[in-house]
């Protein structure tokens, strides 16, 4: 497993497969590169290069005591891109990874990125404030973190079926659900809590307004982790040129339950290049 070292000495694990135009996958909170097992083979077969990062505190990367703020995490993403000298990139980001992708674009520029896909992303701004009444109350964050600290395995297990929206008929085996929970538990508890907290407090609205590259937004209507009215539909308004897709029966785990449809939508978006596709809700 290859590693590279960033400026604060943290060693980050990454994977790099194939050749051609690069797709850089930015993982969800608590998950690591393995979450993309239904996407990487597809894009390799279609002639793309796939690069994947285990963010600090997650997967096989180091577990430092700091650096879990969004700026540092986006800098880690930039370091991977520079380490591999990637250009003409398609950024594909899920959940909290969407915030890291947005911050990367505003903080490091769009020179190396040709397009970006936000999948079930927790942007634009989760916290309720005077100028963000659509957000969620901070008391909910603290209650969630208290439950998380008390019994982290139970916290993930209790949410697993909703994560995949199995109540809507999505065919996900108990073994697959258990495997995804196990992946989430592999993240350092401290890192998971800090990334969760920083993602909740961060305002990505200014970052999203600056996105000029072609963008794709995909969100599940049944997403219980990133409510579509708080996230996906608001993100669409901030990036009006984006291609927008809603999956009526998808939850947060659409990269598994709707992998075939999702892969096809991303591929069509990449091939269209200019983002001129017609919106379809």
WONORLIN-V746751 format. One record per residue. N is the residue number from 1. PHI is phi in degrees with one decimal (999 if undefined). NEAR is the number of other ideal C-beta (glycine too) atoms within 12 Angstrom. Layout:
N_PHI_NEAR, N_PHI_NEAR
This chain:
1_999_18, 2_-73.8_21, 3_-132.2_23, 4_-140.2_26, 5_-113.0_20, 6_-96.9_29, 7_-61.6_16, 8_-89.3_18, 9_91.8_15, 10_-71.0_30, 11_-96.0_26, 12_-111.5_41, 13_-87.9_32, 14_-146.0_37, 15_-129.0_33, 16_-145.2_29, 17_-127.1_28, 18_76.9_21, 19_-138.7_16, 20_94.7_20, 21_-62.9_27, 22_-82.9_33, 23_-111.1_42, 24_-104.8_46, 25_-93.9_47, 26_-111.6_50, 27_-75.6_48, 28_-70.9_45, 29_-54.4_44, 30_73.4_40, 31_-106.3_43, 32_-135.1_39, 33_-56.3_36, 34_-63.6_29, 35_-62.5_44, 36_-91.9_39, 37_-65.0_27, 38_-94.3_26, 39_-104.8_40, 40_-58.2_30, 41_-58.3_16, 42_-60.1_29, 43_-74.6_36, 44_-63.7_25, 45_-64.6_15, 46_-97.2_24, 47_88.2_18, 48_-100.1_32, 49_-94.8_27, 50_-119.5_35, 51_-119.5_43, 52_-138.2_45, 53_-116.7_50, 54_-89.3_43, 55_-63.0_55, 56_-53.5_44, 57_80.5_38, 58_-125.3_45, 59_57.1_35, 60_-97.9_26, 61_-75.2_37, 62_-60.2_26, 63_-117.5_26, 64_-71.7_26, 65_-90.0_15, 66_-148.7_19, 67_95.2_32, 68_-95.7_37, 69_-71.8_24, 70_-66.1_38, 71_-62.4_24, 72_-66.1_31, 73_-64.6_45, 74_-70.2_40, 75_-66.3_28, 76_-63.2_44, 77_-62.8_45, 78_-62.0_34, 79_-65.0_31, 80_-63.8_42, 81_-61.1_36, 82_-73.5_22, 83_-59.4_22, 84_-92.2_26, 85_50.2_15, 86_-86.5_32, 87_-141.7_18, 88_54.1_23, 89_-84.4_40, 90_-103.7_42, 91_-85.2_47, 92_-121.4_48, 93_-126.6_51, 94_-114.2_47, 95_56.0_42, 96_-61.9_45, 97_-61.5_48, 98_-63.2_51, 99_-66.1_46, 100_-65.6_51, 101_-65.7_52, 102_-62.4_48, 103_-68.2_41, 104_-57.8_41, 105_-63.7_39, 106_-78.2_30, 107_-91.1_25, 108_-116.8_27, 109_88.2_18, 110_-104.6_26, 111_-56.9_17, 112_-92.0_28, 113_-109.4_35, 114_-97.9_29, 115_-165.4_42, 116_-142.8_49, 117_-120.9_49, 118_-103.9_49, 119_-109.2_50, 120_47.2_49, 121_-79.0_53, 122_-92.1_44, 123_-115.9_50, 124_-92.9_37, 125_-163.5_33, 126_-83.7_39, 127_-82.2_29, 128_-75.1_20, 129_-137.6_18, 130_-59.3_8, 131_-97.2_12, 132_-140.1_22, 133_-65.3_13, 134_-76.2_23, 135_-73.7_29, 136_-103.5_27, 137_-66.3_18, 138_-64.2_18, 139_-59.5_13, 140_-65.1_19, 141_-60.5_23, 142_-65.2_19, 143_-65.0_15, 144_-64.1_27, 145_-65.7_24, 146_-65.5_15, 147_-64.6_21, 148_-60.8_30, 149_-69.1_19, 150_-70.5_14, 151_-155.5_14, 152_-61.0_27, 153_-58.5_20, 154_-66.4_15, 155_-58.5_26, 156_-68.7_32, 157_-62.6_21, 158_-64.9_19, 159_-102.7_28, 160_-65.1_34, 161_-65.8_27, 162_-65.6_27, 163_-58.4_42, 164_-98.9_38, 165_49.7_32, 166_-64.8_25, 167_-66.7_16, 168_-100.2_24, 169_92.2_15, 170_-68.6_29, 171_-84.7_17, 172_-129.1_31, 173_-71.5_16, 174_-56.6_15, 175_-64.8_11, 176_-67.7_25, 177_-59.4_29, 178_-61.1_19, 179_-65.0_23, 180_-69.8_35, 181_-62.7_29, 182_-62.0_21, 183_-62.1_32, 184_-61.9_39, 185_-71.0_26, 186_-73.8_30, 187_-68.7_37, 188_-59.6_28, 189_-53.9_25, 190_-63.3_23, 191_-61.9_35, 192_-60.0_36, 193_-65.6_27, 194_-69.1_33, 195_-66.2_40, 196_-58.0_37, 197_-65.6_26, 198_-67.1_34, 199_-64.3_42, 200_-63.6_36, 201_-85.0_26, 202_-83.5_36, 203_-97.7_27, 204_-98.4_44, 205_-59.8_29, 206_-62.8_18, 207_-64.2_35, 208_-68.0_37, 209_-64.5_22, 210_-89.2_22, 211_-69.7_38, 212_-114.7_23, 213_-72.1_35, 214_-53.2_30, 215_-131.6_48, 216_-123.0_43, 217_-120.9_49, 218_-125.5_47, 219_-145.8_43, 220_-85.6_41, 221_-64.4_27, 222_-95.3_32, 223_-67.1_38, 224_-92.6_26, 225_-89.5_39, 226_-133.0_44, 227_-54.6_25, 228_-61.4_33, 229_-71.6_18, 230_-88.9_30, 231_-119.7_44, 232_-54.7_41, 233_-69.0_28, 234_-75.9_32, 235_-62.6_44, 236_-56.8_31, 237_-69.1_21, 238_-81.4_30, 239_-122.9_38, 240_-63.7_18, 241_-85.3_24, 242_-70.5_36, 243_-77.1_34, 244_-123.7_31, 245_-132.5_36, 246_-113.8_29, 247_-106.1_35, 248_-58.8_22, 249_-105.5_22, 250_-95.6_39, 251_-100.6_38, 252_-69.2_45, 253_-86.3_44, 254_-64.3_46, 255_-66.8_44, 256_-102.9_39, 257_-67.2_36, 258_-122.1_38, 259_-57.5_31, 260_-63.4_18, 261_-66.2_27, 262_-62.7_33, 263_-59.7_32, 264_-64.1_21, 265_-67.0_33, 266_-65.2_44, 267_-62.0_28, 268_-62.2_25, 269_-63.7_37, 270_-61.1_36, 271_-69.9_24, 272_-72.1_20, 273_63.3_19, 274_-88.7_16, 275_67.7_29, 276_-88.3_16, 277_-60.3_25, 278_-84.5_12, 279_-61.9_22, 280_-137.9_18, 281_-84.0_17
